[in-house]
Amino acid sequence: MKEVAISTHRLTKAFSGKEVIRECQISVERATIYGFLGRNGDGKTTVFKILLGLCRPSAGRATVLGMDSRKDAVNILKHTGCLIETPVFHEHLSAIENLQLHLAYMGLEDRNIDPVLRQVGLMDTGTQPISEFSFGMRQRLAIARAVIHQPEVLILDEPFNGLDPVSVKEMCFFFRQLVDKEGVTILLSSHLLSEIEQVADRIGVIVNGKIMLEQDTGEIRRKHPEDMGDYLIKVMEGKIK
C-alpha cells in the first residue's frame, strides 16, 4: 500500500449552524489521481478549501503531506498547487508575466516557464494580455500556475471547465504524466464522468456533505462494466447507499 498524501478524519463544517460537511473521510495515496465527484452544493469545494487551510473545519482533521490544515496552512500551500473556483489574474499582463509574478511570490524566480506553457498549450500567446484570453485559455493558465512551482500535490476544483474535448484529453494526459513520471499526487473534482473514469485511480463520491463511496476505479469498473457512469450518477443522486 502506498503512503497517504491527503486524508480527512471525521471532517465537519457548519455555516450558520447548518452542516455542509458531515464526518467526511477520504484518503488519497501518493502518486495517484483521486477523482472527487458530487453535485453542486454537496461540499467538494469546501473540502478542498479546508485541506488548503483556506477554511477552518468545525470538527475533525485534515492533513496534506502529514501537515495539519489548521496549524500548517502556509507550509501546505508551499508544497501544493491549486485551482479553486474562478481563477484571478493580472489582466493587463501576459501569461508569462503572470507566472513570473507567481514565482516571485513563491521565491522561485529561477524556474523555466516555457516548458509549462508548452504543456498547457499556451506557448504562442506571447505578449497577449490576459484580458484578451478566452475562458478556456484562462483555465489552461490556471493549471500552469498550479504546477509552475513543481508542487508535490495538486488540488484542482473542476480543472476541465471551459475546455473543449481535445483540450480535456490533453490535460488528462498531462495530469497522468505528472503522476507517473514525477510522482505528483492529484485530487481533482469534475462533472465529466467519462474523464474521471479514465484518469482517476480512485473515486470518491460526496452526497450532502458525506462520503457515500470511496473505491478504486478498477474495482468499480469490474463491478459495473457496462453501466459505470450510470452507477456513479445514482450514487451522486443518493439513490444508492
N, C-alpha and C positions, 0 to 999 in steps of 0.2 A: 504493500500500500504506500502511495506517495505521501509526502509531507503535506499537511494542510496549510494553505496560504491565507485563506479567508474563512472566518467562521462567525456565527452568531449563536448565542445561547439564551433561550427564553427572552428574546428581544421584544420589548413592548414600547410603543409610543402612543401617547394620547395628546390630542389637541382639543382644548376647551372641554375636557372631560370625556371626549369620545376617542376610543381606541381605534387607531388606524393600522397599527401593527400589534399582533397578539401572539406572544410567545413564539416568535419566528425563529426557526433554527435551520441554518444552511451550512454546508461545509464544501469548500472549494479546494481541491488538491492543486499543488504547484504544477506549473507547466501543463495546464489543461484549460479548456474553454467550457465555461458553465453558462448555459442558456437559461435566463430567468424570464419566465412567462407569467402573464396575468393581465386582466383587463385594466383599462384606465381607472385609476382611483383605488386599485386594490393594494397599493403600498410599495410598488417596486422602487420608485424614485426616493421615497422616504428611507427605505433600507439602504440605498446607495449613499444618501446624504449622511446617514448615521455612521456607516463604515468609514467615510472620509472625514468624520469629525465636524461636518457642517451642520449637524443637528444632533442634539443630545437625546439619548433614549430615556424613557420614563422608568424603565426597569430592564434588567438583563444586561448582556455584554456583547460587544462586537470587537473582533480583532482582525487586523491585517498584518501579515508577516510577523505574527506574535505580538504586535503592538496594540494596546488598548485604545479604542477610538476616543474615549473620554480624556485620557491622560497624554496620549502621544500623537495628537492630530497633526502637529507640524511635521513630525518625522514621517508619518504615514503619507502626507502629501509629497514629501521629497522622493519617496520610493514608488509613487503611484501616478499614473496618468489617467485623466478622467474626462468624460464628456457628459455633463448633466444639464438637461433642459436646453434652451436655445443658446448657442454659443455667442459670446460678445467679443468683438474685435475693435481695433482702432481703424475706423472706416476709411480714413484718408491715406492709410499706409498700405503697402503691398503685402503679399503673403510672406515673402522673405523678411520684410521689416517687422511684421507681427511676430514671426518666430524668433527673430533676433532679440526683440524685446522680452519675449517669454524666457529665453535662455539667459538673458542678462538678469532677469528677476530671480532665476534659479541659481545664478552664479556660475553658469556654464557657457560662457560666451564662445568658447573654442570649438563647439560642436559643428560638424558639417551639415548644413541644411539641405543642400541639393539632393542627396540620395533619398531623403524622406519625402520631399516634394515630388520626386520622380515616382516613388512607390504609391503615392496617393493620387497621381495623375494631375499635378498642378505645376509641372516643370516649365510650361510655356507661358505662364501668366506674367512674367517679367515685372514691370513696374505698375501693372494694372492695380488700382486701388480696390480695397475690399468692397467699397460702396457699389462697384460695378459687378460684383460676383453674383452668380445665381445661388439659389438656396442649396443646390447640390454641391456647388463649389465651396460654399461656406462649411458644409458638413465635412467635406474632404479636408479642408484646412483645420477644422476642429480635431479631426482624427490625427492629422500631422502634429498638431500642438500637443496632443495627448501622449504621443510616442517620442517626440523630438529629444527629450532628456533621458531616453533609454530606461524607462521605469521597469521595475520587476513585476508590477501588477497594473492591469488596465481595468477600469470600471467605466463601462460605456452604456449610457442610457439611450436606447433607440439610435444606434450609430448609422443605421441604414436609411433614416428619414431623408427624403428628398433625392435619393439616388435612383437612377434608372437600373433596370435588371442587369445590364452589363457591368455597371459600377458596383452593384451589390456583389456580384460574382467575384470581381476583382478584390473587393475589400475582404470577402470571406477567405480568399486565397492569401491575402496579406496577413490577416489575423492568424491563419493556420501556420504560416511561415514563422511568425513571431514566436509562437508556442513551440513548434517543433525544432527550430534552429537556434533560438535564443533563450528558450526556457521561460518565456513570459507567461504569467497567469492572467486569464481574461474572464471577467464576469460581465456579461452583457445581456441587455433586455432587447426584445424586438417583437413587433407584431407579425413579422414574416416567418410563419411557422416552417415553411419549407427550408429556409436558410438555417434556422435554428436546428432543424432535424439533421441537416447536412454537416454543419460546422461544429456543433456542440458535442463535447464528450459526455456531459451530464446535463440533465434538465431539472430545473426546479419550477414548480407552479405555485403561485401565491393567490389565494382567494380570500377576499375580505380581510387581508392582513395576516392570514395564517397559511403556513406551508401545507399544501394538500398532497404534493407529490415531489419526491426527490429521488431520481433514479438515473442510472447510466443510460445514455441514449440507445446503445446497442441492445440493452435488456428490454427497453420499451418497444423498440422495433421488432425484436424477436417475438414478443407477446402480441404485437399488433402490426403484422407485416403488411396488411392491406389497408388499414384504416388508422395509421398512427396520428395523422393530422386531426381527424375527426375525434379520436380518443382524447387528444390534448385539449381540444376545444371544449369537449364535455367536462373535463376536469376543471378548466378555467371558468366554466359556467356554473360550477358547483353541482353538476348532475352526477358526478362520480366521486365518491369519497373513499 
